[in-house]
Amino acid sequence: DQLLSCSQDGTIRLWSLNNGQQIKQFNGHEEGVYGLCKIDKSVFVSSGDDKSLKFWNMESGLCIHTIEKAHSDMIWSLLYSATNQVLISASYDNTIKVWDLSTGEVEKCTLKFTINNPFNTECWSLAFLDGENDGSKVLVGDAGNLFIVDLKTGTCIKKVKEIYSERVWKLAIVAGDTSNKI
């Protein structure tokens, strides 16, 4: 029963949900941290203002791998698909990137696809549309629009324009398989 949190202060903290106490602090980002994503029981990845992806060992508290300049601007959101063995990152640089983790070793993580936002604006939020939060289709929110990315082909397969007048900060699918609903 633990929780990871991240902050503008550049830290990541592991908390006990049983007693509310901080268990561990992870330091390594130069600036604000905005994205967190668990890869497996012992590894998570973080992202933020410094444009990097950092992979951490939960037990030791050490950063075990860094991809510097993973994007050309800050990275806002992360998702991991265990089924497809890919990490997805959304950035202010107007792109979604899909990273291959199929070797099972984070040190061998490589870029699989770069998907340009079809609305040519920054990407803020990510959510799986299928597969019980571990599918092959990802919904992306940007500065007011939505689009769907197919993780198997690395392409944008659907666009929904101007659903908001401002940024789409977060997305959450609340029921069932929605892969063909938007």
C-alpha positions as CSV (number, residue, x, y, z in Angstrom):
1,D,0.0,0.0,0.0
2,Q,2.2,2.7,-1.3
3,L,2.0,5.9,-3.4
4,L,4.5,7.7,-5.6
5,S,4.1,11.5,-6.0
6,C,6.1,14.0,-7.9
7,S,6.5,17.8,-7.6
8,Q,7.6,21.0,-9.2
9,D,10.4,21.0,-6.7
10,G,12.1,18.2,-8.7
11,T,11.6,15.4,-6.2
12,I,9.7,12.1,-6.3
13,R,8.5,10.7,-3.0
14,L,7.3,7.2,-2.0
15,W,4.6,7.2,0.7
16,S,3.0,4.6,2.9
17,L,-0.8,4.7,2.5
18,N,-1.1,2.9,5.8
19,N,0.4,5.6,8.0
20,G,0.9,8.6,5.6
21,Q,4.7,8.6,6.3
22,Q,7.2,9.3,3.6
23,I,9.3,6.1,2.9
24,K,11.8,7.4,0.4
25,Q,12.7,10.4,-1.7
26,F,14.1,10.1,-5.2
27,N,16.4,13.0,-6.4
28,G,17.8,13.4,-9.9
29,H,15.7,15.7,-12.0
30,E,17.0,19.2,-12.4
31,E,13.6,20.8,-12.4
32,G,9.9,20.0,-12.0
33,V,8.7,16.4,-12.4
34,Y,5.3,15.9,-14.1
35,G,5.1,12.3,-15.2
36,L,5.3,9.1,-13.2
37,C,4.6,5.6,-14.5
38,K,5.3,2.2,-12.9
39,I,7.0,-0.3,-15.2
40,D,7.0,-3.3,-12.9
41,K,7.2,-4.1,-9.2
42,S,10.6,-2.7,-8.8
43,V,11.0,0.0,-11.6
44,F,9.2,3.2,-12.4
45,V,9.9,6.0,-14.8
46,S,9.7,9.8,-14.4
47,S,9.7,12.8,-16.7
48,G,9.4,16.6,-16.5
49,D,10.9,20.0,-17.3
50,D,14.4,18.6,-18.0
51,K,13.1,16.7,-21.1
52,S,14.5,13.4,-19.8
53,L,13.1,10.0,-19.0
54,K,14.5,8.6,-15.8
55,F,14.1,5.0,-14.8
56,W,14.3,4.3,-11.0
57,N,14.8,1.2,-8.8
58,M,12.1,1.5,-6.1
59,E,14.1,-0.5,-3.5
60,S,17.5,1.2,-3.8
61,G,16.1,4.7,-4.7
62,L,18.7,5.0,-7.4
63,C,18.2,6.2,-11.0
64,I,19.3,3.1,-13.1
65,H,19.0,4.7,-16.5
66,T,18.4,8.1,-18.1
67,I,17.4,9.0,-21.6
68,E,18.5,12.6,-22.0
69,K,16.7,14.8,-24.4
70,A,13.9,12.2,-24.9
71,H,11.9,15.1,-26.2
72,S,12.9,18.6,-27.2
73,D,10.6,20.2,-24.6
74,M,9.1,19.3,-21.2
75,I,7.4,15.9,-20.9
76,W,4.0,16.1,-19.2
77,S,2.6,12.5,-19.2
78,L,3.6,8.9,-19.3
79,L,1.8,5.5,-19.8
80,Y,3.2,2.0,-19.8
81,S,1.7,-0.9,-21.7
82,A,2.9,-4.3,-20.3
83,T,1.1,-6.1,-23.1
84,N,2.8,-4.2,-25.8
85,Q,6.0,-3.6,-23.8
86,V,6.1,0.1,-24.6
87,L,6.3,3.4,-22.7
88,I,4.4,6.3,-24.1
89,S,5.4,9.9,-23.5
90,A,3.5,13.2,-24.2
91,S,5.4,16.4,-24.6
92,Y,5.1,20.2,-24.9
93,D,7.1,19.7,-28.2
94,N,3.9,18.6,-30.0
95,T,4.8,14.9,-30.1
96,I,3.9,11.6,-28.6
97,K,6.8,9.1,-28.5
98,V,6.5,5.4,-28.1
99,W,9.5,3.7,-26.5
100,D,10.3,0.0,-26.9
101,L,11.0,-1.9,-23.7
102,S,10.6,-5.4,-25.2
103,T,14.1,-6.6,-24.1
104,G,13.0,-6.3,-20.5
105,E,16.1,-4.2,-19.8
106,V,15.4,-0.4,-19.3
107,E,19.0,0.3,-20.4
108,K,18.1,-1.0,-23.8
109,C,15.0,1.2,-24.2
110,T,14.8,2.6,-27.7
111,L,12.5,4.9,-29.6
112,K,10.0,3.0,-31.6
113,F,7.7,5.8,-33.0
114,T,7.4,9.6,-32.9
115,I,3.8,10.7,-33.6
116,N,3.3,14.4,-34.4
117,N,0.2,16.0,-33.0
118,P,-2.2,16.4,-36.0
119,F,-3.3,19.7,-34.5
120,N,0.3,21.0,-34.2
121,T,0.1,21.9,-30.5
122,E,1.5,20.6,-27.3
123,C,0.5,17.2,-25.9
124,W,-0.6,17.1,-22.2
125,S,-2.5,14.0,-21.3
126,L,-2.7,10.2,-22.1
127,A,-5.2,7.4,-21.4
128,F,-5.6,3.9,-22.8
129,L,-8.9,3.4,-24.7
130,D,-8.8,-0.4,-24.7
131,G,-7.4,-3.4,-22.9
132,E,-8.2,-2.6,-19.3
133,N,-5.7,0.2,-19.1
134,D,-3.1,-1.8,-21.1
135,G,-4.2,-1.7,-24.7
136,S,-3.0,-0.7,-28.1
137,K,-4.9,2.6,-28.5
138,V,-4.1,5.7,-26.6
139,L,-6.2,8.8,-26.3
140,V,-4.2,12.0,-26.3
141,G,-5.4,15.4,-25.0
142,D,-3.7,18.6,-26.1
143,A,-4.6,22.3,-26.1
144,G,-8.4,21.7,-26.5
145,N,-8.4,18.7,-28.9
146,L,-8.3,14.9,-28.7
147,F,-6.7,12.3,-30.9
148,I,-6.2,8.6,-30.9
149,V,-2.8,6.9,-31.5
150,D,-2.4,3.2,-32.5
151,L,0.6,1.8,-30.6
152,K,1.1,-1.0,-33.1
153,T,1.4,1.3,-36.2
154,G,2.6,4.5,-34.6
155,T,-0.1,6.5,-36.4
156,C,-2.9,8.9,-35.5
157,I,-6.2,7.1,-36.3
158,K,-8.8,9.6,-35.2
159,K,-9.1,13.3,-34.4
160,V,-11.7,15.2,-32.4
161,K,-11.3,19.0,-32.8
162,E,-12.0,21.7,-30.2
163,I,-13.7,19.9,-27.4
164,Y,-12.4,22.5,-24.9
165,S,-11.2,26.1,-25.3
166,E,-8.2,25.3,-23.0
167,R,-5.8,22.5,-22.3
168,V,-7.0,18.9,-21.6
169,W,-5.0,18.3,-18.4
170,K,-6.1,14.7,-17.6
171,L,-8.1,11.9,-19.1
172,A,-9.7,8.9,-17.4
173,I,-11.7,6.1,-19.0
174,V,-14.5,5.1,-16.6
175,A,-16.1,2.1,-18.1
176,G,-15.5,-0.8,-20.5
177,D,-13.7,-1.1,-23.9
178,T,-14.0,2.3,-25.6
179,S,-11.6,1.6,-28.5
180,N,-14.2,2.1,-31.2
181,K,-16.4,4.7,-29.5
182,I,-14.8,8.0,-30.1
